[in-house]
């Protein structure tokens, strides 16, 4: 998982900051992951995807 995803999903950075960070590191993400991150940050207005990912991480104890 990339640092941008982790920080955004955990709520450590706000959407506006995640969007700014995305453009700084988009070339390093690779095309497939860049598309996933873009969708998560820009096309999830009610944060439902972010909340589901956060629950999955906590459920699997990936994040403590």
Residue frames as a rotation matrix with the C-alpha (Angstrom) as fourth column:
UNK 1
0.582 0.813 0.000 0.00
0.813 -0.582 0.000 0.00
0.000 0.000 -1.000 0.00
UNK 2
-0.205 -0.669 0.715 1.35
0.593 -0.665 -0.453 3.43
0.778 0.331 0.533 -0.86
UNK 3
-0.783 -0.208 -0.586 1.84
0.613 -0.412 -0.674 6.08
-0.101 -0.887 0.450 1.78
UNK 4
-0.858 0.508 0.081 -0.78
-0.453 -0.821 0.347 8.32
0.243 0.261 0.934 0.19
UNK 5
-0.083 0.853 -0.515 -3.46
-0.120 0.504 0.855 5.64
0.989 0.133 0.060 0.45
UNK 6
-0.249 -0.080 -0.965 -2.55
0.815 0.522 -0.254 4.75
0.524 -0.849 -0.065 3.98
UNK 7
-0.934 -0.170 -0.313 -2.54
0.322 -0.779 -0.538 8.33
-0.152 -0.604 0.782 5.25
UNK 8
-0.693 0.721 0.002 -5.81
-0.601 -0.579 0.550 9.20
0.398 0.380 0.835 3.48
UNK 9
-0.067 0.692 -0.719 -7.66
0.053 0.722 0.690 6.04
0.996 0.008 -0.085 4.46
UNK 10
-0.317 -0.127 -0.940 -6.64
0.893 0.292 -0.341 6.44
0.318 -0.948 0.021 8.10
UNK 11
0.713 0.680 0.169 -7.83
0.610 -0.721 0.328 10.05
0.345 -0.131 -0.930 8.04
UNK 12
0.136 -0.758 -0.638 -4.38
0.803 -0.293 0.519 11.48
-0.580 -0.583 0.569 8.76
UNK 13
-0.914 -0.319 -0.251 -4.63
0.120 -0.803 0.583 13.80
-0.388 0.503 0.772 5.76
UNK 14
0.005 0.955 -0.297 -7.67
-0.141 -0.293 -0.946 15.55
-0.990 0.047 0.133 4.34
UNK 15
0.533 0.314 0.786 -9.00
0.664 0.422 -0.618 15.11
-0.525 0.851 0.016 0.83
UNK 16
0.986 -0.145 -0.080 -7.52
-0.165 -0.812 -0.560 18.40
0.016 0.566 -0.825 -0.39
UNK 17
0.225 -0.958 0.176 -4.07
-0.823 -0.090 0.561 17.41
-0.521 -0.271 -0.809 0.87
UNK 18
0.007 -0.155 0.988 -4.40
0.198 0.969 0.150 13.94
-0.980 0.195 0.037 -0.66
UNK 19
0.853 0.350 0.389 -5.30
0.448 -0.107 -0.887 15.51
-0.269 0.931 -0.248 -3.99
UNK 20
0.760 -0.633 -0.149 -2.27
-0.650 -0.747 -0.140 17.78
-0.023 0.203 -0.979 -3.87
UNK 21
-0.040 -0.801 0.598 0.01
-0.629 0.485 0.607 14.88
-0.776 -0.352 -0.523 -2.87
UNK 22
0.499 0.312 0.808 -1.42
0.343 0.786 -0.515 12.72
-0.796 0.534 0.285 -5.65
UNK 23
0.995 -0.080 0.063 -0.17
0.026 -0.397 -0.917 15.08
0.099 0.914 -0.393 -8.35
UNK 24
0.392 -0.908 0.147 3.27
-0.908 -0.356 0.219 15.15
-0.147 -0.219 -0.965 -6.76
UNK 25
-0.439 -0.619 0.651 3.64
-0.587 0.746 0.314 11.37
-0.680 -0.244 -0.691 -6.84
UNK 26
0.593 0.805 -0.034 1.38
-0.543 0.368 -0.755 10.24
-0.595 0.466 0.655 -9.70
UNK 27
0.398 -0.494 -0.773 4.31
-0.804 0.219 -0.553 9.19
0.442 0.842 -0.310 -11.89
UNK 28
-0.667 -0.718 0.197 5.64
-0.708 0.530 -0.466 6.89
0.230 -0.450 -0.863 -9.17
UNK 29
-0.147 0.715 0.684 2.28
-0.738 0.382 -0.557 5.16
-0.659 -0.586 0.471 -8.54
UNK 30
-0.939 -0.087 0.334 2.01
0.156 0.756 0.636 3.32
-0.307 0.649 -0.696 -11.83
UNK 31
-0.784 0.618 -0.056 -1.02
-0.416 -0.456 0.787 3.58
0.461 0.640 0.614 -14.11
UNK 32
-0.187 0.765 -0.616 -3.26
0.374 0.635 0.676 1.02
0.908 -0.104 -0.405 -12.40
UNK 33
-0.244 0.065 -0.967 -2.72
0.969 -0.004 -0.245 2.22
-0.020 -0.998 -0.062 -8.85
UNK 34
-0.979 -0.104 -0.175 -2.88
0.098 -0.994 0.044 5.87
-0.178 0.026 0.984 -9.93
UNK 35
-0.541 0.841 -0.019 -6.35
-0.209 -0.112 0.971 5.19
0.815 0.529 0.237 -11.33
UNK 36
0.013 0.518 -0.855 -7.44
0.752 0.559 0.350 3.52
0.659 -0.648 -0.382 -8.08
UNK 37
-0.552 -0.308 -0.775 -6.11
0.783 -0.511 -0.355 6.38
-0.287 -0.803 0.523 -5.97
UNK 38
-0.968 0.230 0.096 -7.71
-0.157 -0.861 0.485 9.00
0.194 0.454 0.869 -8.23
UNK 39
-0.225 0.939 -0.261 -11.05
0.090 0.287 0.954 7.22
0.970 0.191 -0.149 -7.95
UNK 40
-0.057 0.141 -0.988 -10.74
0.950 0.312 -0.010 6.99
0.307 -0.940 -0.151 -4.18
UNK 41
-0.677 -0.340 -0.653 -9.86
0.600 -0.768 -0.223 10.66
-0.426 -0.543 0.724 -3.71
UNK 42
-0.932 0.248 -0.263 -11.99
-0.339 -0.853 0.398 12.40
-0.126 0.460 0.879 -6.35
UNK 43
-0.460 0.782 -0.421 -14.94
-0.469 0.189 0.863 10.06
0.754 0.594 0.279 -7.04
UNK 44
-0.348 0.322 -0.880 -15.93
0.723 0.690 -0.034 9.11
0.596 -0.648 -0.473 -3.50
UNK 45
-0.324 0.184 0.928 -17.94
-0.174 -0.976 0.132 12.13
0.930 -0.119 0.348 -2.32
UNK 46
0.640 0.639 0.426 -19.49
-0.546 -0.012 0.838 10.40
0.541 -0.769 0.341 0.69
UNK 47
-0.227 -0.888 0.399 -16.23
-0.956 0.127 -0.263 8.65
0.183 -0.441 -0.879 1.71
UNK 48
0.738 0.592 0.324 -17.92
-0.644 0.761 0.077 5.24
-0.201 -0.265 0.943 1.50
UNK 49
0.709 -0.549 -0.443 -14.93
0.057 0.671 -0.740 3.59
0.703 0.499 0.507 -0.22
UNK 50
-0.264 -0.853 0.451 -12.51
-0.447 -0.306 -0.840 5.09
0.854 -0.424 -0.301 2.28
UNK 51
0.025 0.359 0.933 -14.63
-0.999 0.052 0.007 3.94
-0.046 -0.932 0.360 5.21
UNK 52
0.941 0.321 -0.103 -14.90
-0.332 0.937 -0.110 0.38
0.061 0.137 0.989 3.85
UNK 53
0.340 -0.899 -0.276 -11.14
0.068 0.316 -0.946 0.18
0.938 0.303 0.168 3.36
UNK 54
-0.342 -0.443 0.829 -10.57
-0.743 -0.413 -0.527 1.53
0.576 -0.796 -0.188 6.85
UNK 55
0.472 0.596 0.649 -12.90
-0.857 0.482 0.182 -1.11
-0.205 -0.642 0.739 8.34
UNK 56
0.907 -0.166 -0.386 -11.18
-0.038 0.882 -0.469 -3.89
0.418 0.441 0.794 6.38
UNK 57
-0.038 -0.995 0.094 -7.76
-0.177 -0.086 -0.980 -2.81
0.983 -0.054 -0.173 7.61
UNK 58
-0.284 -0.016 0.959 -8.90
-0.937 -0.205 -0.282 -2.65
0.202 -0.979 0.043 11.20
UNK 59
0.745 0.636 0.203 -10.70
-0.658 0.750 0.067 -5.99
-0.110 -0.183 0.977 10.88
UNK 60
0.806 -0.493 -0.327 -7.58
0.214 0.758 -0.616 -7.64
0.552 0.427 0.717 9.50
UNK 61
0.831 -0.448 -0.330 -5.43
0.270 -0.194 0.943 -5.91
-0.487 -0.873 -0.040 12.09
UNK 62
0.287 -0.726 0.625 -3.21
0.863 -0.088 -0.498 -4.47
0.416 0.682 0.601 9.39
UNK 63
-0.207 -0.259 0.943 -3.48
-0.097 -0.954 -0.283 -1.13
0.974 -0.150 0.172 11.16
UNK 64
-0.015 0.155 -0.988 -3.07
0.908 0.416 0.052 -1.03
0.419 -0.896 -0.147 14.89
